[in-house]
């Protein structure tokens, strides 16, 4: 089951974040979350629990920048590009924690 009363869900995701990834101007780079891990993980967990409780997230967690990235081949052909969405680290952590919770609930309900 999903246990947001524990910091483990958030701390696991903070540790998994990749360094040197692009982030939005108004967001905190992933390295800051890792460096100030002990302080920020607790606060971020509180924010995630509050978001789940009131069923609303901060406005900037719902926005991102979509950019196209060239894969390979002819740069004039659309099929040689893929889209990516740049989102802030906090929104990414929230999304992953929420996805893990959904999967946990799904798996526990489908088990015999």
Wavefront OBJ file of the C-alpha trace (Angstrom):
o trace
v 0.000 0.000 0.000
v 0.951 3.610 -0.328
v 2.190 5.205 2.876
v 2.707 8.946 2.570
v 3.046 9.223 6.330
v 6.587 7.957 5.810
v 9.311 10.070 4.244
v 10.637 6.951 2.507
v 8.477 7.433 -0.595
v 9.844 10.938 -1.122
v 13.419 10.237 -0.073
v 13.636 7.296 -2.487
v 12.619 9.522 -5.385
v 14.953 12.370 -4.400
v 17.855 9.918 -4.395
v 16.865 8.634 -7.843
v 16.757 12.083 -9.448
v 19.366 12.580 -12.136
v 21.761 15.505 -11.779
v 22.406 18.179 -14.398
v 18.979 17.935 -15.968
v 17.218 21.013 -17.292
v 14.678 22.614 -14.990
v 12.366 25.558 -15.278
v 13.660 28.962 -14.222
v 11.372 29.217 -11.202
v 12.134 25.719 -9.930
v 14.895 24.276 -7.811
v 17.572 22.151 -9.534
v 17.676 18.493 -8.532
v 21.126 18.952 -7.007
v 19.646 21.316 -4.397
v 17.134 18.666 -3.342
v 19.962 16.181 -2.930
v 22.299 18.583 -1.121
v 19.643 19.758 1.356
v 18.088 16.311 1.442
v 17.362 16.096 5.182
v 15.465 19.385 5.266
v 13.730 19.379 1.893
v 12.518 15.771 1.850
v 10.466 16.343 5.000
v 8.981 19.603 3.685
v 8.272 18.145 0.275
v 6.510 15.164 1.843
v 4.335 17.575 3.843
v 3.474 19.426 0.646
v 2.623 16.190 -1.173
v 0.405 14.985 1.701
v -1.357 18.374 1.741
v -1.850 18.269 -2.046
v -3.434 14.812 -1.759
v -5.600 15.898 1.161
v -7.047 18.986 -0.571
v -6.892 17.399 -4.039
v -4.989 20.346 -5.502
v -1.371 20.958 -6.390
v 0.630 24.179 -6.674
v -0.018 25.898 -10.017
v 3.547 25.532 -11.255
v 3.390 21.746 -10.777
v 0.865 21.612 -13.600
v 2.964 23.433 -16.148
v 6.046 22.633 -18.109
v 7.875 23.534 -21.262
v 7.553 21.191 -24.214
v 10.584 21.051 -26.485
v 11.455 18.908 -29.463
v 14.671 16.924 -29.447
v 16.306 15.623 -32.597
v 16.765 11.853 -32.446
v 18.795 11.093 -35.560
v 18.579 11.351 -39.319
v 17.347 14.175 -41.502
v 16.656 17.280 -39.405
v 14.039 18.460 -41.895
v 11.722 15.489 -41.183
v 9.310 15.675 -38.256
v 9.510 11.941 -37.553
v 13.151 12.384 -36.528
v 12.148 14.418 -33.470
v 10.571 13.507 -30.166
v 8.911 15.770 -27.660
v 9.955 16.091 -24.050
v 8.402 18.065 -21.240
v 10.621 20.019 -18.872
v 9.060 20.126 -15.415
v 10.363 21.118 -12.026
v 11.947 18.612 -9.681
v 9.173 18.943 -7.074
v 6.484 18.220 -9.679
v 8.490 15.266 -10.964
v 8.893 13.827 -7.456
v 5.170 14.317 -6.778
v 4.221 12.578 -10.012
v 6.481 9.605 -9.379
v 5.363 9.209 -5.757
v 1.722 9.396 -6.848
v 2.306 6.859 -9.626
v 3.966 4.465 -7.153
v 0.965 4.839 -4.833
v -1.483 4.105 -7.651
v 0.489 1.044 -8.690
v 0.657 -0.186 -5.112
v -3.108 0.124 -4.692
v -3.737 -1.508 -8.084
v -1.427 -4.420 -7.293
v -2.927 -5.001 -3.844
v -6.468 -5.026 -5.261
v -5.640 -7.373 -8.137
v -3.762 -9.893 -5.971
v -5.728 -13.074 -5.160
l 1 2 3 4 5 6 7 8 9 10 11 12 13 14 15 16 17 18 19 20 21 22 23 24 25 26 27 28 29 30 31 32 33 34 35 36 37 38 39 40 41 42 43 44 45 46 47 48 49 50 51 52 53 54 55 56 57 58 59 60 61 62 63 64 65 66 67 68 69 70 71 72 73 74 75 76 77 78 79 80 81 82 83 84 85 86 87 88 89 90 91 92 93 94 95 96 97 98 99 100 101 102 103 104 105 106 107 108 109 110 111 112
